[in-house]
Amino acid sequence: MIGQRDTVNGAHFAFTDRWGGVSAVPYEELNLGGAVGDDPAAVTANRELAAKSLGLDAARVVWMNQVHGDAVAVVDEPWGERPVPEVDAIVTTRRGLALAVLTADCTPVLLADPVAGVAAAAHAGRPGMVAGVVPAALRAMMDLGADPSRIVARTGPAVCGRCYEVPEEMRAEVSAVEPAAYAETSWGTPALDVSAGVHAQLERLGVRDREQSAVCTRESRDHFSYRRDRTTGRLAGYVWLD
């Protein structure tokens, strides 16, 4: 259920795998995405199971309506009855409030400055990485008192550069913006490494405490992958502060 978990000075980071939930094929088992065609009751149950396994209240987890952009929302409570905004990063100073990001090949980015008490979650697919969603999230954190030298960054399971094949023109366009994303597949064709691009952005902005998951979602049957399966579930990354 929780494939990876880390705690640093009261900042908690967690990434799910696909097991331990109630969703049926092709979303088996722990699909946490509500907009992929799965039974809504199963998604709700899965979110409750995942939250419980982390010691969280599912009602106190903030989700996003992700659209592959660079918009950021600062939050201090769940959306409740309000519409979930179209953003790809959320930031909070509310300790104990968990922020969540959904992925199935894109790079989930979790950030926290435990001293300032600021946390963020960002969804960095290829378009979001190019648009600068991660730098935008960092700027929002800094506006709330975070210092890049104190920020802890964790990126979760994502499609790797050996598997993310793209047309040569796309590779050229993306690498012109972020050279670190330039990659080649294991079979010798043009590719992109979004996670490498994200980490390069974080490094340039002064974030030193960074860790990248070794899991490639396309290669791992323990994780959902849109590129591999098309109709599939979504993984989640969670970040919160004590």
N, C-alpha and C positions, 0 to 999 in steps of 0.2 A: 504493500500500500504506500508507505513512505519509503521511496527508494534512496533518498539522500537527505541528511539532516545535519545541521551545524549550528552551534551557538557560540557567539563571541561577545563577551562582556555584556550579556543580557540582551543581545540581538539574536533573534532566532531566524533561521533560514531552512526551508524544507521544500523538497520536490517529490511529487508522487510518481509511481509507476502505474501500470494499468490493472493491477490485481487487487483483490479484496473488496470489490464492489458488487452491485446487483444488476448491472446492465446486461442485456442479452446481445448476442451476435448481431451486427458487427461492432458493437460498442463495448464488448466485454473487456474488463468487468467494471473498472472504476472510472467510467467516463464522467468528467466534471464539467463538460461544456453543455450549455443549455440551448445552443442554436445549431446543433448538428443532426437533428432528426431523432434523437433518442427520446424515450418515454420521460416526460418531465418529472413524474413521480420517482423514477429511478435516479435521475440526476439529483433531485433533492435528497434522496436517501444516501447517495454517494457523497454528497457534500457534507452531510451530517456525519457519516462514517469517517471521512478524512479529517474533519475538524476534531472529532472525538479522539482520534488516534494521536492528535497533536496537543490535546488538552485545551482545545479552543471551543468557544461557543459558535456554532455555525451561523447564528443570527448576527454575530459580530465580525463577520468576514466581509470585506468590501471587494466586489467584483467590478469589472469594466465591460463596456460594450466596445470591443476592440475593432479598429477599422484600418490598421496599417498606416497610421499617421504619426504626428509628433505632438499632439495635444496632451496636456497634463492637467489633472485636477487635484487640488488640495482638499483633503477630506478629514473630517473629525468624527464621523459616525457613518454607519451603513446608510444606503439610499432609502431604505424603507419603502414607502409607497411612491416615492419620486422616480421619474424615469432614469434609468442608468445612462449616463452620458457617453457619447462617442469619444473616447480617449484611449490612448495607449500607454499612459503612465499615471499612477496615482501616488500621492505623497501625503504623509500624515505626521503630526507631532503628538498624536494621542497614543500614549503607552497602553498596550494591551489590545489595541485595534489591529487586526490582521488584514493585510493587503494581499490580494491574490491576482495571479496572471495565468491565462490559459494558453497552451501551446500544443502543437503536434508536428513540429519540425522547426518552427521559429525559435529564437533564443529568448528564454525567460530570464529577466535580469532583476535581481533582488539587491537592494542597497540599504545601508543603515549607518548612521553616525550615532553610536550609543551614548556618547557624551552630550551631544546636543539634543538627543531624543527625537531624531528625525529618521523616518524610514520611507522607502519607495519601492514600488514594483513597476516594471516596464516590460512591454511586449515588443521585441525587436525582431521583426521579420526583415526580409531584404528591403522593402520600401521604407519601413520605419528606421532601420539603421541608416539608410541613405539620407532620410529626412532629418535625422538627428534627434530621435526620441530620447535616447539615453543622455546626451548632453542637456536636453531640455529638462529631463527629470533632475539631473544634477544641479542645474541652475535653480530650479524650484526648491531643492533641498537647501542650497546655499542661501537663498533668500530667507529661509527659516532658521538660519544659524549654523547649518552644517559646514564642516571643513573637509575638503577633499582628502587631506592627509589623514583624517580620522575615519573616513568612510570605508566600510567593509562591503565588498562586492562579490556576489556569487552568481554565476550563470549556470543554468541547468541543462538537462538533456536537450539536444537539438541536432538537426541534420548536419553532418560534418562536411568539410570541404572536399573530401574524397568521394562524396555521394551526391552533392547538390549540383547536378549538371545544369548548365544554362547555355543559351546561345552566346557565341563569341562577342556579339555586339553588346549584349547585356553585361557580360563580364567586364568589357572595356568601360562601359558607362559607370558601373558601380565602382570599379577600382580607381577610376579617375577621381571619385569622391573620397573613397577610403581604400588606399592601396593595400592595406593589410587583408582585405577581403578577397584578393586575387588568389585563385586556387585552380587545381587541376584534379579531375576525377581519377580514381584508381585505374580506370581504363583509358586515360590519356586525353580526355575531352575537357573543354572549358568548364569551370566550376566557380562557385563562390563559397567562402567560409565566413558566414555572418558572425558567428561567435568570435572569431579572430578580429573582425572589424570592430565589434563592440568593445573588446578588451583593449584594442589600440586607442579607441576614443576615450575610454576610462583612464588609460595611462597618460594620455596627453593632458587630461584635465586634473592630473595629480592624485588619482586613486591608486594606491600602492598595494593595499591588501585585497588581492583579487584571486579567485579560484574559479576554474572552468571545469564543468563536468566532462568526464571522458566518454560519456555515453553518446553514441550517434543514434538518433531515433529511427532512422531508416534501417540501420543494421540490427537494432535490438528488438526482438519480439516481445520484450517486457515493457515496451513503450509504444504509444500511439504514433503513427507516422502518416500524414496526409499524402506525402509523395509516394509512399509505398502502397497504401491501401485506399486512398481517396475517401471512401465513406468509412469514417472511424471516429473514435472518441477524442477527448482532449485531456491532457495532463495539466497539473496545476503546480505553480510555485507559490509559496506563502512566506511572508516576512512580517515580523512583529517585534516589539520591544517590551521588555519587562517594565 
